[in-house]
Amino acid sequence: MRTVNAYAANEPGGKLVPFSYELPDIGSDQVDIKVHYCGICHSDLSMLNNEWGMTQYPFVPGHEVIGEVVSVGLEVKNIKEGDRVGLGWNSGSCMHCDQCMSGSHNLCYTVEGTIVGRHGGFADYVRCHWSWAIAIPDGVDSQKAGPLLCGGITVFNPIVHWGIKPTDKVGVIGIGGLGHMALKFLNKWGCEVVAFSSSPDKEEQIKAMGATKVINSRDPKQLESIAGTLDFILNTTNVTLDWNAYLSTLAPKGKFHTVGAVLEPMAIPAFSLIIGEKSVGGSPLGSPALTRTMLDFCKRHAIYPMVEEFPMEQVNEALEHLEKGKARYRIVLKR
């Protein structure tokens, strides 16, 4: 048994208050992680407010954990006590279905979310299956690494999945917590990167993150100026947009991919896809193996999110900072 001290909400939109609970004896394939840092993702807010209709209360958010392994089950592989690891959105998968056996653990039909039906990382300890405890390479900054385990892999996955080439011209919609990391990845990937932003005053900062060009997403003429030129567009926003306007910027056989959890149905005109053989897709986070690859890529190119740090006990102030859109660009809590 292990006593966990955490911060939990007791109702939708409620303030987080101190909360303690007991973990049962550790399973043979599980590890316990002592939390050192935990990022705050917009998904934590969505779950806190029960926007997706699956939150259970009391609810402990937190799924961008960096910490130290303090306990391991008898059948744990490749992880030992004292290892520095990260934990993202997923905490477990069945390890025997076709998806898991082919390396797509993130697509397992019974994949377990770190904050879905269990308590997350706004706590001093969190538990997961050993396969989802990702070793953090030496030299990677613990303070900044947490958001890579969720936001980072969310935007890295489609770059690999769609085989984006250094010669491609790509667009990123929304330069926030996800989008600014996508710019950094795509820039180091070698692509020409067009950023779609509704904040023209951030143009120089956005270019410093890796964008080649910045398009004012509220200016139809600027959108028209790049019609038919993009090979790939990554949407990181969770709001309804003029989808057809963005599809028109795609070149023939171009792909529009969303990782933003848009709640309303996306109105996609069929002829916008048919003419030019364009396609629309989406994806969740990546597998444990791809997450390791992403961390190696980040280490090689010194890619980190821009973060603001709050002490864990100021978690409510940090959530309010995020909810008001003031975060630049990710928030990390320190234990």
Buried (B, 14 or more C-beta within 10 A) or exposed (E): EBEBEBBBBEEEEBBBEEBEBEBEEBBEBBBBBBBBBBBBBBBBBBBBBBBEEEBEEBBBBBBBBBBBBBBBBEEBEEBEEEBBBBBBBBBBBBEEBEBBEEEBBBBBEEBBBBBBEBBBBBBBBBBBBBBBBBBBBEEBBBBBBBBBBBBBBBBBBBBBEBEBEEEBBBBBBBBBBBBBBBBBBBBBBEBBBBBBBEBBEBBEBBBEBBBBBBBBBEEEEBBEEBEEBBBBBBBBBBEEBEBEBBBBBBBEEBBBBBBBBBEEEEEEEEEBBEEBEBEBEBBBBBBBEBBBBBBEBBBEEEBBBBBBEBEBEBBBEBBEBBBEEEBBBBBBBBB
